[in-house]
């Protein structure tokens, strides 16, 4: 009987983790861009600059 190749399984899981992490990072970046374009974000930045 052939023995299992644990290093292959470990590498496969690691690649899945990295891919999932990258996708999550990309979603955060896209969401962050949307938040900066909203008028609420502009109001907050203006109010902080007016206070001496």
C-alpha positions as CSV (number, residue, x, y, z in Angstrom):
1,X,0.0,0.0,0.0
2,X,1.3,3.5,-0.9
3,X,1.9,5.9,1.9
4,X,0.2,9.3,1.8
5,X,2.1,12.3,0.6
6,X,1.5,14.7,3.5
7,X,3.8,17.4,2.2
8,X,1.6,17.7,-0.9
9,X,-1.5,18.1,1.2
10,X,0.2,20.6,3.4
11,X,1.3,22.7,0.4
12,X,-2.2,22.5,-1.1
13,X,-3.8,23.8,2.1
14,X,-1.2,26.6,2.4
15,X,-1.9,27.7,-1.2
16,X,-5.6,27.8,-0.5
17,X,-5.0,29.9,2.6
18,X,-2.8,32.4,0.7
19,X,-5.4,32.6,-2.1
20,X,-8.2,33.3,0.4
21,X,-6.1,35.9,2.2
22,X,-5.4,37.7,-1.1
23,X,-9.1,37.7,-2.0
24,X,-10.0,39.1,1.3
25,X,-7.3,41.8,1.0
26,X,-8.6,42.7,-2.4
27,X,-12.2,43.0,-1.1
28,X,-11.0,45.3,1.7
29,X,-9.2,47.5,-0.8
30,X,-12.2,47.8,-3.0
31,X,-14.5,48.5,-0.1
32,X,-12.0,51.1,1.2
33,X,-12.1,53.0,-2.1
34,X,-15.9,53.1,-2.0
35,X,-15.9,54.6,1.5
36,X,-13.5,57.4,0.6
37,X,-15.7,58.5,-2.2
38,X,-18.8,58.8,0.0
39,X,-19.9,62.3,1.0
40,X,-19.9,61.3,4.7
41,X,-16.2,60.6,4.6
42,X,-15.6,64.1,3.1
43,X,-17.7,65.7,5.9
44,X,-15.7,64.0,8.6
45,X,-12.4,65.2,7.1
46,X,-13.6,68.7,6.8
47,X,-14.9,68.9,10.4
48,X,-11.5,67.7,11.7
49,X,-9.6,70.4,9.8
50,X,-11.9,73.2,11.0
51,X,-11.1,72.6,14.7
52,X,-8.0,74.5,15.7
